[in-house]
């Protein structure tokens, strides 16, 4: 997969979206992540985050570890990923407020 988009939800009291990206290529891949709010706007003061994934490597993080998400009752938005010079596999998960509560989320091609 090249460029993709995933839904994001965040609440300080326990809802968090996580993303795992795997590089199956033999060379390093750069992935530029941009967090958008529910209206499709970049968050003020937030720059896109570029992650470097080494050959055959991976990255797994919660979105709030990559971006400063507003401390509102519930943040809803999307995370877009632009893959530079390669392709990756990705999965998104949402951690719920109860211990052990996880849900898989769709990872859709960005067009």
N, C-alpha and C positions, 0 to 999 in steps of 0.2 A: 504494500500500500504506500502511496506517496502522501499527498496532503489529506488531512482529515479534520473532523470536528466532533466534539463530544459535549453532551449537556453537563452543566456543573450546578451543584447545590452546596451551600455551606451555611451552617448554623453553629454558633459557638458552643451550643449545648449538645453537640454530637453528630451532626450530619456533615460528612466530608466526602468529596469526590477524589478518587485516586486514579492515577494513570501509570501504566507500565508500557514501555516501548522497548522492543527488541530489534537489534540490528543483525540481520543474518548475512550481511555482506562482508567481504574481505577487506574493506576500507572504512575509515571513520565516516560517520554521517552526522551532519548538523541538523537539528530540528528547532525551528523558531516557533515558540508558543506565545499566543496572544489571548488574554482573558477579556471577554466582552460581557457587558451587562445584559439584562433582559431586552433592552432596546437595541442591542447590537453595537453599542458604543464601547470603545476602549475605556477602561477605568482611568480616571484622572490620576496623573502622576505615576502610572504604571507603564513601563516600557516592555516591549516583547522580551521574553527570556529565551536565549539560545542555549540549548544543551548539546553537548558533544558526546556522541555514543561511539565508543571504539569498535573496531572490527569484532564481530561476534559478541558484542557486549549488550548491556541493557541498562535501563534506568527505571526506577519505580519511586514515585513520590505522590503525596497528597498535594492537591492544587494549592492549598493554603501554605505549603512549604515552599512553593515557587513564587507566589504572589501575596501581597498584603490585601486581603479581602475585607471589605467594609464590615464593621461590627453591627450590622443591621439584624433584625430578627431572623430573616432568612434571605441569603443572597441566591439569586437564580440567574444563570447566564450560560455562556458557552465558552469552550476553549478551542481555538483553532490551532492547527499544527501545519506548518509548511516545512516539508522535508527537502533539504538541499543536498544534491548530489547523491541520491540513493533511494532506497525504499526500506520501510520498516514494518513490523507487525506491532499492533497496539491493542490493549484491552483497557477498559475503564470500569471502575467499581465505585459504588457508593456505600460508605460505612454509615449505618443507621445509628440511632441514639441508644439502642440496647446492645449489650456485649455480644459479639459474634454475629451481629446483623449486617450482612453484606448483600448487595444486589449488583448484578452486572448491568452495564449501561451500553447503549449503542455507540459504535464508532463508525461514523459515516464518511464516505469520501467527500472532500471539499471541492466543490465545483465552481 
